[in-house]
Amino acid sequence: MNVLVQQSEAMPQRLVVHGVNWQTYEKALETFENRPLRITYDRGNLELMSPLPSHEVYKCFFLRLLDNLSDELDFGMKACGSTTFRREDLDRGLEPDECFYLANLSRVHNWARIDLSEDPPPDLAVEVDITHSSLDRTAIYAALEVPELWRFDGESLQAYQWVDGEYVRLARSAAFPFLPLDEAVALLHQSITIADDRELRKKLRSWIRDRVVPQWEAWKARQPLSPENSE
């Protein structure tokens, strides 16, 4: 078994262990259940990472964004944060930085314990990749068949859609085609400099009402009528 430990002031604490079986991975999940660690497992390779404060600030922004969008646009949503999603048959598992059930909201059997053998994966996962995992987390999301992935690398925010086992980069989000992601990035960068979250929440709500809602209404007007609404 090979072990790599990485630690510096500018980078998160990281432990990578190779040659780990599934039972050891599950034991690690149990052992560190109440600690703020990201645990990634990929076919025998196990990574434990303690995130930096900047990572957590960016992560929280996406929850606020989707919460406010849900309120303003009145759509159903279940935020599942950094829930562990794993499949033993794939020998892979991870915790998203944030994740959300949207179209598949009604298909989850038990919110207390999501089981990917009978429940769908989240419709949207968010990856704040400012410190770069040692493992290919994007490939794990693809193996778990998460329909859409947003990836923020500290500079830009990109949306990817799962197509035939891999991710295809999108010009706009598939779940939110009316959402100007480039404008969201400007607010993301402000989130790391604004000391009081109340100010950030006000800016976010104003942006959604002034910029996103009009684009959402214009997008809706261009959509063909559904059969039940065509009469």
N, C-alpha and C positions, 0 to 999 in steps of 0.2 A: 504494500500500500504506500503510495507516494503522497506527501503532504507539502503544500506550498502555503506559507504565511506571508501576508503583505500588510505593512502598516507604515503610514507616514502622516504628517500633519495635513497634507494637501489631498490625501486619498483615504477612502474608508478602510477600516479593518477588514481583511478578507482572508478566509481560509478555504483552500481548495484541496480536496482529498480524492484520489483516484483509486479505482478498484473497490468501490463500495456497492454492496448488494441492496436490493429493494427493502429488505427488512431493516437494514441499518439506516437507510433514508427515513423510513417511517419512525424509527426510534429517535432520530434527530429531530423530526417534526414534533414528536411528543415531548422531548427534553427541553426544546427551546420554544415551546408553545406560547409562553407569556413574555418572550423577549423580542425587542424590535430588530429582528434579523430577517434578511431575505435569504431563503433557502432554495437553491436551484439544483435540480437533479436531472442528469442526462446520461442514461445508459452506463451507469457505473461511476460517473463523475459527479461529485458533490461539492457545491460552493456555498459557503456561509458568508454573508456580507453585512456589515453594520453601516447603514447609509449615513451620509453627511447631512447636516442641517439644510443645506441648499436643496438637496434631493427631496427632502420632506416638504419644504416650502413649495416647490414646483408641483409635487404630488398633490398637495392640498388644493392647489389652484383648480385642477381638473374636476375635483369633486364639487367645488363651488360653482364652476362653469356649468356642469350638467344639472346640478340642483336648480340653479336659476333658470336655465333653459326649460327644464321640466315645468317649473312654476309659470313662466311667462307664456310658453307655447302649449301648456296643458296636455302633456303626453305622459303616459305611464313609464315608470323607471324603477329599477331596484339597484341601488349601489351596493356592491359587495367588497369594496376596498381591496385589501391584499389577501383575500381568501386563497387558501392553497388548493390548486387544481392539479390533479395527478391521475395518471392511468397506468396501472401495473402492466397491462398488456403492451403498452408502448415504452415502458421503463423510463418514464419522464414525468417531471412535475415542477411546478414553480408557483410563486405568488406574484400576480401583477402588481404594479404600483397602484393602479386603480382599475376597476372594471365595473361594467354596467350591463344589466339585462334590460333589453328594450323590446324587440319583436318577439323574443322567446320568453317574455315575462311570465306568461300563464303556463308554460311547459315545465317549470320546476316543481317537483313534488314536495320537497321539504326544505324550507329556507334555513333550517337549523343545521342541516348537513347535506350539502350538494354532492351528489354522486354522479360522476361523468359516465358511469356505465348505464345510467337511465335518464339523467338530466342533460340538457344541452350545455355547452360552454357559454360563457358570457358573450353577448353580441358585440361588445366593444371592450378592448383592453388598452390600457395606457402604459407605455414604457418610458420612464424618465431615465435616459441612458447618458448621464453626464460623467459617469465614472467607468463605464464599460466593463461589463461582466466578462469573466474568463470563459464562460460557456456561451453557446449560441442560443440565447433566449428566444430570438425570433423564430428559429427552427422549432423550438418547443411549442410556441404558440401555434405554429403551422401544423404540427403533429396533433395538437389538441383540437384543431379545426375551429379556432376562434375566428368568427367572420370578419372582424375589422380590428386593426391594430393602429394606434396612434403612437408615434415615436418622436420624443423631444430630445435632442442631443445637446441642449444648452444654447443653441443658436436658432435652429429651425424646427418646425413641427410638420411632420409628414404623416399622411394617412395611407394605409395599405389595406387591400381587400384580399381575403383568402379565395384563391381560384385554383382548383385542381391540385391541391396539396402544397401550394406555395403562395407567397404574397406578391401582389402586383401593386405598384405604387399608383396612387390616384391623384388627380389634380384637385379633387374635392372629396370630402368625406362621403362615403356611401350612405351612412345612417343620417347624416346631416348635410345634404348637398348645398344648402343655402348658407352654411356657416363659413364666414371668411376666416380661414385658419391663420392667414398671415396677420390679420388684425389681432387675433387672439394671442399671437406670439408677443406683440407689443405689451399687452397686459401681463403676460407671463414674466417678461423681463422686469416690469414694474413691481411684481409681487416680491421680488428678492430685495428691493430697495425701500419699499414702503414699510415703515415700522409698525403702523397700526392697521390691523386687518379691517377695521371698520371703514377706513378710507378705500381700501381695495374693493370691499364689497359694494360700496357706492359706485365706484368706477365701473365695476363689472355689470351691475344692474343697469346703469345708464347706457353703457355700450350695447347691451342686449336690446334694450327698448328702442334706442335711437338707430342702431345699425342692423341688428340681426332680425328683429321683428319685421321691419319693412321688406327685407330680403326673403324672409320666410313667407310673407303674404304674397309677394310677387311670384315666388316659386310655386305656391299652391295654385295661383291663378293660371299657371301654365300647364298644370297636370290635367290629364283627361279625366272625365267624370267616371266614377265607378258605377257598375251596373245598378246598384241599389239607389244611387243618387241621380241617375240619368233620366228618370221619369219627370 
